[in-house]
Amino acid sequence: MYKCKYFKISELVHPDLLKQHGESKCWMFFDDRLLRFIDWAREKYGAIIINNSSLKDCGARKIDSSTGAGFSAHKLWRAFDLHIVSIEKKCGSDKKSKADEYKKIREEILKYKEWEFINFEISNKGTPIWWLHVDSYNRDKREYNA
């Protein structure tokens, strides 16, 4: 069983899910390739926030969560929304600048053969997203619009 080097399970799952299933099962439910990817991203891009005291749905979400689509990869333990601290600090609340920075990161990651299973959400209802959504759904297109 793979457990992240840089992330605690509490940073990856909604607190209610952790309480319901416990730490061991929560690790087990994730695609280990996705866990390895977020550790790699942490090594490459520096500190990353997924869930914290104000973010609860950027990792595994409760199935009845109103956040995202009904069949969101987050609800099936197959997605993370990464907030790279250096980008957050550099861009502050400027969502367009953040979206541009994350676009550069996606373009870079698309070049790595080892991460070819990773997909990216690039917009939400036509608005570019200002974080890095990654998932391991079986998709035809690696970049998609929600």
Steps between C-alpha positions, in 0.01 A plus 500: 500500500639837399473788747612849407831635624386862502129487580309381803178314430311788663623725217357265237151407620198681635506480883171310509640231270809461715283464809268253325763273344820550698849571374593155361189464286529857377852433370376178342216671308734726300664415167863458610620652171319821589658502846844454345424785262413748776822408684694560177319833450596601853865421429493688168288806586548539875234527769148407391170539680218258427269505805554715806285679758316698231513251210320171556398379151828517305573130554255216557147641540191358657272342241218738595719811479345790311849596376568395141321261269298199611764260369796718587827309516540651847198302621661180375839571663665564163571875501682777682496877468853622561577854614871558449609738774755689287230577241249597768752743654616640166149563362303571815130535421556560126314197359601567139870505591458179700317333210786600267763359739313171541462475122882509473526224761247282311689548175821392671345191662345392167856444372579233761429146376488363855199723578303430182207365705451842664212714373441870556186704535567832328176693547177497693197615299730688263709672768866390521570341838764653725632181659642173367231232477649156435311172468549143385172445314521292183449783248562556131611861550748578774384860530127561532242761591265440788 
